[in-house]
Amino acid sequence: EEFSAISNTEIKKEIPIASNSFGMYEDYPFDINNIDSYRKKSSDHEGCLNYKNRNIFQKGFVFLNREASRQIDITDINSNGESLYDIIVQAGAYFLETGNAYLEAVKVGNSKPMIYVANPKKCRAVINKSKTAIKNYLFLQEMGRAIPISATKANSDDYRFLYHIKNVNTMSQIYGVPDWYSVTTAIDTLSSTLRFSERS
């Protein structure tokens, strides 16, 4: 799918890439906007995701680099008052459900560096013409607006960029795919069978 972002950054899906556009973004190899519907279809699936999150991300963590641990306040990592633990648990939940997690790093002026979790449903990668490399990212917002954001840290004191953590899969060179995605057909079949049985 292609769009051109003109001055007011409105997404123009019907317009091909133009010289003043952010570029072409590749969409996920699956319907990311409905990926969470599988939680509702299968309590077993939801239980598995919750179990994995609890035992992988909610167990806590330790810094391998003690110097790094002294450079940030892990109890207050952003302007929302979230701790680093909160960030890891949120990112972990997104990673397990979608195969992708995005951490947004922000620093403005003399403020401390901050980290936020970005919703994968709102993130798209802007790619090069050969569709093999990420140029930058876009945050898709309400009202058809998009905000460009760098894929790498800028060489300045002020920056805003994304860490993209993905579950690598041959379905896409750009995005990750959840490790449970192969069972979606089984979940759909079971859900349909149960609904049919209830009506019979």
DAGIKA-V682718 format. One line per field, one symbol per residue. ss: DSSP state (H for helix, E for strand, L for the rest). phi: phi as a letter, one per 20 degrees, with the letter a starting at -180 (. if undefined). psi: psi as a letter, one per 40 degrees, with the letter a starting at -180 (. if undefined). Layout:
ss: ???
phi: ???
psi: ???
This chain:
ss: LELEELLLLEEELLLLLLLLLLLEEELLLLLHHHLLHHHHHLHHHHHHHHHHHHHHLLLLLLLLLHHHHHHLLLLLLLLLLLLHHHHHHHHHHHHHHHLEEEEEEEELLLLLLEEEEELHHHEEEEELLLLLLEEEEEEELHHHEEEEEELLLLLLLLEEEEEEEELLELLELLLLLLLLHHHHHHHHHHHHHHHHHHHL
phi: .cbddeielffdfedfgdfdefpddeeffbfffdfffffffcffffffffffffeddeenbceedffffeecefebebfemeeffgffffffffffedncccdedcbclefffcccedfgfedceedffeldceeacceecfmmdcdfbfecffebfebbbdeddcefbffbeddecffeffefffffffffffffffef
psi: iiihhidefhhgdehihideidahihiieigdeededddddhddddddddddddeddeeaiihdhddddeeiheegeaeeeiiddddddddddddddeeiihhhhhhhbeiiiihihhhddehihhiidefeihdaiihhaiffiihiiieihigidhihiihhhihhiedhediihieedeeddddddddddddddde.
